[in-house]
Structures are given as C-alpha cells and as structure tokens.
Amino acid sequence: MPHHEEIAGKRVVSCTEIGILGDCDFRAIGDSDDEVFMKLVNHLKEKHDTVIPPGSHLDSIIRRFIHVIGTV
C-alpha cells in the first residue's frame, strides 16, 4: 500500500462502499472520478461477474460513492 503522502488528494471507492457483500477489500484509486470508476467497473466484471452499463442508473449511483481519500 502506498504511503499516505502518495495518495493524499486521490479519488477512491471500494467494493464495500458500494455494497458488495463478502470479504472483498478492493479499492479503486485514481486521479479522477472516471479513472476510479473504470478501475472499479473492470474489477466488478472480472472478480464479481457484474457488468455496469455506461450511462446506466447504476453507473450514476456508483459514481456518487467516489470521494477524496481521507473524506467520507
């Protein structure tokens, strides 16, 4: 895991924050909401067999969970 200074100000969202049940501790981290969203979408498809259609209602809901590291 990167040092705190390396991730300060980065955007983040995790599987647990969007309601994925189980013990998945994946966190998508990036410089923009789009970067974080794409990392999460790829993870959801590969690891949870879940597809999030671009521009869908679920797409917009998930984007609301993306936040700056250190904030809720």
N, C-alpha and C positions, 0 to 999 in steps of 0.2 A: 504494500500500500504506500502511495506517495506521502511525503512529508506534508504537514499542514500548509506550509508556505506554498507548495507546488500546486495545491488545489484550491487555495483561497480565491474566491470570486468565480469559481467554475460553477456550471449548472449541473444538476443531478436529479435523478429519480431512481427509485428501486422497485423491485417486484413487490415487496411487502407494502410499499406505499400505495400501489395501485390495486392491492387486494389479492395478489397471487397467494394462495394458501400453500402451506408446506414450509419447508426449510430453505427456500431459495434466498440466498443473500446477495444476488446480483444487483449491482448499482451501475447505471449508465452515467458516465461523467463526460462533460464536454464544455466547449466554449460558448455554444449556442443551444437554444431550445431544439432547433432542427437536428443538430448533431446528436444530442442526447436522445431525442425521440427515435431517430433512425437506429441507434445502437440498441435501444430497448426493443424496438419492433423486430430487429434481427434476432435478438436473444429470445423473445417470446415465440418466434417462429421455430427456431432451432431447438430450444430446450423445453418449451411448453406446448408445442404443436398448436399455437394460437396465431391467427392472422388478423392484423389490424388494417382494414382497408383505408388507404389515404383519403382524407376528406370526410371520413365517416363520423358519426356521432361519437363513437368510442375513441376515435383519433382525438377529437377536441376535448373529451373528458380527460384522457391520459395527459395531454399537454398541460392541463391545469395543475397537475401534481409536480411538474418540473419547477425546481426552485434553486436558489443560490445555496451552495454548501455553507452550512452553519446557520441557516434560517429554516423555518418550518412553514 
